Amino acid sequence: MTLIVRERRDAVEIWTLDRAERLNALPDLQDGDAFAEACAAVNADPAVRCVVLTGAGRAFSAGGDLKAMRDRRDLFEGTGPEIRERYRRVVHRIVRSLYGLEIPLIAAVNGAAMGLGCDIAGLADIRLAASDARFGVPFLKLGIIPGDGGSWLLPRNIGYARAAEMLFTGETIGAATAERWGLVNHVVAPEALMAEALTTAGRVAAHGGPALRMAKALLRQGRDMNFDQMLEMSAAMQALAHLTDDHAEGVAAALEKRPPRF
């Protein structure tokens, strides 16, 4: 079964995790390939300017499969070195692919986003949540740690102290708390979630593709650069942006007091 159902609406792609009968549990062994292929396809297509990621059914993603953990099968089978290598090839391929997505990613979080599911939502640039969404990183309750890079990502999204509280207590937070802590941008009624996500995606996708991709690269890489490095990268990208047709159109539209046609 295909994990990610892809739907195209103009310059926006909708990705739906389609494993509703298992609350979109992740990952099965083929899931690294599924995310890598979807991300590579979008990165190679200049006509796509935004992706919306959501889950089918009652959950965004409930995270790891507890029965597979119990039975020591699939991702969790074999020796320590074998499990480590599987994490690299499957789990890390998922998060590396999403982190390397060159266009803005919007997470539309419906229901539970737990463990890897929470961290996948956290990789989105913009995060919207239904009012009944729940977020948690209950790794310690299972006697394990975040093997997906969440201990790097979560403090960057909500700050060290709040990330420590979520991780060390293992407690789940609701959508209102997630919004207050900065884990999500906005909370909306469940029935309005996808409409709000697509409206936001439309506003994002209205901008020119080259500048949009460069702007995302600056935001992402700026997390780990000093100011001088960021200035150098900004100057180089700005020089390229000034030479694009989109820049000429944007300036013309501003002077003519009309919307740009990118």
Disulfide bonds with the S-S distance in Angstrom:
none
